[in-house]
Amino acid sequence: MQDRTYTADAEPGDDVTVAGWVHEIRDLGGIAFLILRDTTGKIQIKFEKDEMDDDLVETGLDASRESVVTVSGAVEEEPRAPTGVEVTPESVEVIAPADPELPLDPSGKVDADLSTRLDNRTLDLRKDEVQAVFEIRSEILRAVREQFRTFDCTEINTPKIVATGTEGGTELFPITYFGEEAFMNQSPQLFKQLIAGSNVERVFEIGPIFRAEEHNTPRHLNEATSIDFEGAFCDQNDAMDVVEGVVRAAYEAVENNCADELEALGLEDEFGVPDEAFPRISYEDAIERINATGELDEQLVWGDDLSTAAEEALGQDVGGHYFITDWPSEIKPFYIKDHDDDPELSTGFDLMHPRMELVSGGQREHRHEKLIEGFEQQGLDPDQFEYYTKMFKYGMPPHAGFGLGGERLIMTILGLDNIREAVLFPRDRQRLSP
């Protein structure tokens, strides 16, 4: 819109045209106020009924909340106004009237449950605190990309429609692809490995992944954003260094560049960047520490995966981000390399936040014969992955990487209660629309 002035830029003495939504109307009898909201803030429009044209007053004060309006007039200083200025209107136009019966209150005075919010995401995003989440999400992804580039990484995009699942199993969404069965990709894992085996060497991707898991929890989605890294001539320790740098860069970007958004979320006094290196705890030590907390009904033994209760017990014990390293080989995917001196131990690692797992990674098996053995041990047919395995015959360097859950990163950075709050239009077992 030409000649439009954002509310934050309106200064006393200016003649402006502002455009936005009717946030609220306050009618005090002889004088009334319309609070107009745009993406930069709010501004007060003053109607002195006895001194203004009746049609002008009627147009302004009859506009329902959340209607889109434009107002032209003079900006005057007014210390009692919410932003210290107000506009005396010369013209008011209702561009798009809103239904008076709104499904939720964007002013936030009346709470709505999460399901109602997600059903009406456009309205929900008009609330400062909700918009703040996605402004911060954008800043986190910008910072993550920038940090990867400091590690000499090239950004890539891998297919999301594939002929076979990354890890096999049943957690796949099948689709019809020109008469053939195909699947939505669970992970860019195999493709990013193939690219790391080229002369590109270090790559990252930020993109969607799809998992047909029948979870219905505050931390799981069926379509999520994965932040992936793969590096040639890297081992698991190099990959852990990269992911720690990426996570720390995300926190620093929020602290340095999102002061207004943190204030909108009420986090300005409690937000902080992790100030200690993330400890690296072996799986064996993790089991011992969890058992020592006494928080579980049954003691864990070697080979057990970690339940949510076990993760929470260890998270409380550690008190910050930490890695779990040297997982048993039998519970890690086929492409994770085992330690050369102990085939019972894998090079796999997880990065944990005290609330949940954020990252799974490790050094990859780069030897063709060992890779084929891994397929067979996990009941997968190597022939179905021939496009992948054959490249390991042509000089595949040692390499390592990880996958970081984007929404989980945002959820833990901001202390959100539900992962669905960190994605605009979540997809889970119950939600396919909007």
N, C-alpha and C positions, 0 to 999 in steps of 0.2 A: 504494500500500500504506500503510494508516494506521499511524502510530507508527513508521515506518521512519526510521532514522538513517543518513545518508550517512557513509561511512568517514572522510572528512576532518573531520567534525564530532564524532567520538567523543572524549570527554574523560575522563581518569581520574576515577573515582567515579560515572560515569553507568551506568545500566542501559539497554541499547540492544537494538534488533533491527536487524541489518544484513542486507542482501540483495545478492546479486551472483553472480559466477561463481567457481568453484574455480580459482584461478590455478596453484597447485601444492600438493603435500603433502610434508612432510618428516618422516619417521618415524625417530626417534633411539633407539628401543627403549622405555624406560619413559615417554618423553615424545614427543609429536608435535605438529606444527604444520600447520594448514591456512591458506593465504594466500587470503583472499577479496578479490576485485577488483570495484569498481563504477566508475561514471563519474567519481568524484572521486579515486580512488586505491585503495590496498590497505590491508588490516589483517590482523594476525596473530591466529589463533584457537589457543589453547593447550589441548592434551589431555594431562592427567596420568592415564595409564591406570589406575594402581592406586587412584586416588582418585575415579574417575568411574564412572558406570553403564556397563556393557559395551555396552549397545545404543546409548547416546549416542556412545561412542567409535567403535563399528563404523559407525554411520551417517555420521559425519564423515569417517573415514579411508578408507572404501570408496567414497566419492563420486569418480567419475572427473573428470579435468581438464575444465574448461569446463561442468560441470554447474551448474545454477542452484540456489542454496541460500539459506536464511535461517538466521541464527544469533541467538539471544537470550542475553544474559548480561551480566556486569559488566565494565566497562572498567578496566584497571589500568595503571599506568605500568610500562614495561619498556624501559629504555634500549637493550637489545640487539635489540629488535624493529625491523623496517625503518622504522616510523613513530614509534617511541618509546612505543607503547602496544600492548596486546593485550587480547583478550576471553577470559574464562574462560566457556565455554558452559554454559548451563542446558538449552538445547534446540537441536537441529539438524534442519532439514527439507530434504530434497532435493525441490525443486519440479519440476525437469525434468532428468533424467539425460542426460548426453552420451555418445555412442558413444565407447568407449575409443580407437578407431582414428580419429584426427582427420586430415583431409586436409592441414592445415598446423598449425604450432605458434604459437599466439597469444602465447606468451611471448617469441618472437623468438630463442630459443636455436638453433633449426634454421631456416635460410633456406629460402624457397620462391621459385620463379620467378614472374614477373609473371602468366603465364597461370593458374597454380594459384591465385594470390591473387585474381585477378578472378573465377575460377570459384567462389570461396568468400568473397565479399566480406564477408559477415556476420562470419565468423571473422577475416578480415584486419583489419577495423575495430576489433577488440578490442586491437590493438597500439597502444601510445601514439603512436608516430611516425606511423602511418597516420591515426589519429583526429585528430592535430594538423593534418594537411594540410587536413582538411575543416572543422575549427574555424576555421582561418585563411581558408579559402575563404569561409566564412560571414561572417567579419569584413570581408574585402575587399569583398564584395558590399554589405554594410551601408554601408561607408564610401563606396563608389562612388555609391550612391543618395543619401547625404547630400550628397556633393559636387555632384552634378547639381542638387540643390535650391538650393545656394548660387548656381548660375548661373540661377536662376528657371526651371527646367525642370519640366514636368509628365510624370509617368510614364504611359506608354500601353501597350496590348497590341494587337498587330496579328495578322491571320489567319496561321495556319500551313498551311492548305489553300487553294490558289490555283488559278486557271484557267490561268495562264501563269507561266513562270519569270521571275524578276527580270531575269536577264541573258541569257535564251535559252539556246541550246546544249543539250548532252546530259547535263549534270551534274545531272539531276533525278530524283527518285524518283516515278514515276507511281503513282497510286492510282485506284480506281473510286469515284466520288462519285455515288450514286444513278443509276447507269447511264452517267454521263459520265466522261470522262478528266479527272483533276485531278492536282495535283502537291503535294508537300511543299515549303514555301517555302524558297528558298535564302537569303533575306535579307528584312528588313522595309523595305528601301530605298524602294520605290515608295510604300508606305503612309505611311511616316513623312514623306516629302516632301509628300504630300497634306495631312497634318495640319499640317505647318509652314506650308502655304499658307492655313490657316484663321486665325482670330484667336488661336489658342493660342500660336503662334509658336515656342516652344522646347520640345522634347520629348525624352524618352529612353525606351529600352526595354531590359530585360535578359531575354532569352528564347532558346529553341532555334532553330537553323537546321539545314537538312538539305542535304547536298551529296553527290551520287552520284559522287564522285571516286574513282578506283581507286588511291588512294595506299595505301601500306603502310609508313609512316614513323613515327618517334617523335614527330612534331609535327602529324600530321593525324588528324582524326576525321570520321566521316560524319554524326554528330549532335554539334553543339557549342553552346556558349553564346555569344551575341553581345551585346555591350554597345554600344548604338547611341545616337547623338545626331543631332538635326537642329534647326537654328535659322534662323528667318527673319531677314532683314536682317543676315546673317552672311556673311563671305567665308572663304576657306580659312585665313587667318591667325587669325581668330576661332576657327575649329574646332580649329586646332592649340593655341591657348591653352587651350581647354576640355579637350582630351584630355590635355595635359600636367598640368593641374590634377587630373584624375581619377586618372591613374597615380601622381602624387606622393602624393595622398591615400590611395591603397591602401597604399603603402609606409609612410606615417606611421601608419596604423591598425595595421598589423602590428607595427611597432616599439613603439607605445605600449600596445597592448592584448593582445599575444600572447606575452608573455615565457615562460610555461610551455611553450607549443607550440613556440617557437623552440628552447628547451632540449631538448625531446623529439626534435627533428630535428637537434640538434647544431649549430645555426646562431646560438646566442646571441652568439658572439664575432665573427662575420663579417658579420652582417646590418647593413645601413645604408640610409638614405634617400638617393636621388640628390641631391647637393648643388649641382649646376650646372644652369643652364638647358639644355634639350635643343637642341643646335645644329641649324640648318636648312640643309641642304646641297642645292644644286640637283642634278638628275639629271645634268647635264653635268659638274659638279664631282665627283659620285660616281663616274662612269665613269673620269675621269682619276685619281682617288685609288686606285680598285681596280686599274687597270692599273699604276700606279706601285708597288704592293706586290710585283708579280712573282709572285703566288701562283697565277695562272691559267695554264693551258696555252695559251690563245688570248686575245689582247687583245679587249676589248669595244669595240663601235662603237655610234654613235648609233642608237637604236631597239631595241637588245637589251634583253630583260628580264633581271633579275638572278637568276642561279642561286644555289643554296645556297652553293656555294663562293665566289661573288662577295660575297654578303651576309656570310659569315663573314670574308672578307678585309677588307671595309670596317669591320665591327664591331670587329675587333681593332685596326684603325688608329684608329678614333674612341675606343673604350674605354668607351663608355656609351651611353645612349639617344640617338637622333638622328632627325631627320626627313629624308626625301628629298622634295624639292619639284620642281615644274615638269617633270613627266614628259611625254614625247612624247604628243601627243593620240592617236596611232594605237594606243597600247597601253593606253589607259584606257577604261572603259565609256562608253556613249553618253550617260549622264546627267551626266558630268563636264564642266563648262564649260571652254572654251578661253580663253586670255588674249585680251583684246580687241585688243591691239596685235601679237599673234603667234599666229595660229591653229594653228601647228605645236606650240605648247606648251599643255599643259593646266594647270588649277589643282589637279590631283590631287596628293596627298601620301601618303606612307607613314610611319608611326612604326616605327622599328626598335629592337629590343634587340640587343646584340652577337651574340646567338645566333640571332635570327629576326625576321621581320616580326610586328608586333603589331596594326597598324592600317592600314586603307586609308580615305582620305577625300578631301574636296575641296569646292570650290564647285560647285553644281549648275547645269545649264543651265535657266534659268527662262523663256526665250523659246520660245513654241510652235513657230515655224517652224524654229528651230535644233534644237530637240529632235527634230522629225520627221526632219530631215536626219541627225541622229545615228543614229536607228534604221536608216535606209536604208543609211547608210555601213557599218554593222555587220551588214548582211544580215538585219535583223529587220523583221517586218511591223508597222507602226504600228497597223494596224487591230486586231490582237490585244491591244493595250494601250490601247484607246480609253477605258476607264474612268479611266486615268491621264492620258493626253495631253489629254483634253478639258478637264480642270481648269486647264490652263495657258492656256486661252482666257479665263479669268474673273478675271484679276488675280493672277498668281503672283509673289510677291516674290522678290528674290534670296535664296538660302539656301545653307547649307553644312552638312556633317555628316561623320560617320565611323562605322565599325564596328570595334570592338575585340574581339579574341578573348579570351573570359573565361578559358578553360583555358590559353591561351598566357601570359596575364598571370600567372596563378597559378604556372605552370611556371617562368617566368623569375624571378619574385620569390623562389621557394623553391629554385631550382636543380635541379628534378626532371629525371631522365634521360628520362622518357617522359611524354607528355601524358596517357596513360591513367591515370597516378597521380593526376591532378588532377580526375578525374570518377568518380563512384561506380560507375556501370554503363556503361562506354564502348560505343559502337557504331562498329565499323569493318568492313572487308571480311570479316573472319573471325568477328566476334562479334555475334550477335543475341540471345544469352541468356547469363547471366541479365539 
